[in-house]
């Protein structure tokens, strides 16, 4: 029987038959969820400029142990009139992840003078083939040198609701594949707490990168219930910290960050960490998730390796048949990346996440029988049917929107930073969508009836 096999090089694969159909089905189901939430698709090039990945843009560690040897680099030869002439040569790489390419695309829109404010917040999703030159010894069934990311971005808003919606997209996608809510676990943190303590201790930049990698592995070990690795990595973190921490309070602050998961952080602890506003945001999201019956915890060791993150970060695990699939998705807020890629001095806040398709396939093989095989696509000009806005708590708006989505309505909950009637109306008109505005217990509508 014909089957999927290793391709020409280690870490690459030719995918055939059921496995290929499963990947296509999952991509379609997840894409359907994104469209129902009002996201429009962007197709990204598989080739990206090396300039998009220099240290000024992404820092020293956009993913674990970053250096140029991690990427597949190529020369793009530009011939003008004839192949006999000498070409212009440009250094490029095969795309290693989606967020940088999305940010580069948006930066190019800024540079050509697009009226961005009229289109914000912008909600996009993508499905992109990615390539990383992983060490051969690190390869596994779900970690290869060619993989697929499926993700979303909300661009042009710093609204806290956008953070919650991004997490909800992950959980709704997993539910669509048959994962029960109580089998999903959200681990939340905020990179500003880690950065604050590094600055306070004057930890050198290169050492902070190493420490961040260790923190990330601590969170992963804890999520995977790997006690041996956890002890080992905690020892590595404390060794670095012992060289820079000079007072008892600061050591206690680091210890608090490494202590494990918490349902919430109280006001006294937040003041102790010197990050009260940041902690309040984390508590708020965990509280909203709880009201939506989704398990969420705060783990301040979750810092994620990508240096472009500037605020909330999260990782999502799934338990199936008593087996934990750690970090089936991850993401966070990045408010400075797009401006670094633009020629203009403009800051564009954004938040996003990505699934690893290979990890979802591993999960779905055990769940497909309980999943609807029907998928739906929309080919009209507008990406949205309804724009929903209201003064109710976020979890109530989400529940209302989900009821509307059951009737295949694409519902975009407004996530802009300027929630005035004029701004929301302009947004709905731009989307060619009906506006539903919830005020207290009354519901008023503008546009066609549902």
Secondary structure, 3 states (H helix, E strand, C coil): CCCCEECCCCCCEECCCHHHHHHHHHHHHHHHHHHHCCCEECCCCCEEEHHHHCHHHHCCCCCCCCCHHHCCEEEEEECCCCCCCCCEEEEEEECCCHHHHHHHHHHHHHHCCCCHHHHCCEEEEEEEEEECCCCHHHCCCCCCCEEEEEEEEEECCCCHHHHHHHHHHHHHHHHHCCCCHHHEEEEEEEHHHHHHHHHHCCCCHHHHHHHHHHHHHHHHHHHCCCHHHHHHHHHHHHHHHHCCCCCHHHHHHHHHHHCCCECCCCHHHHHHHCCHHHHHHHHHHHHHHHHCCCEEEECCCCCCCCCCCCCEEEEEEEEECCEEEEEEEEEEECCCHHHHHCCCCCCCCEEEEEEEHHHHHHHHCCCHHHCCCCCCCCCCCCCCCEEEEECCCHHHHHHHHHHHHCCCCCEEECCCCCCCHHHHHHHHHHHCCEEEEEECCEEEEECCCC
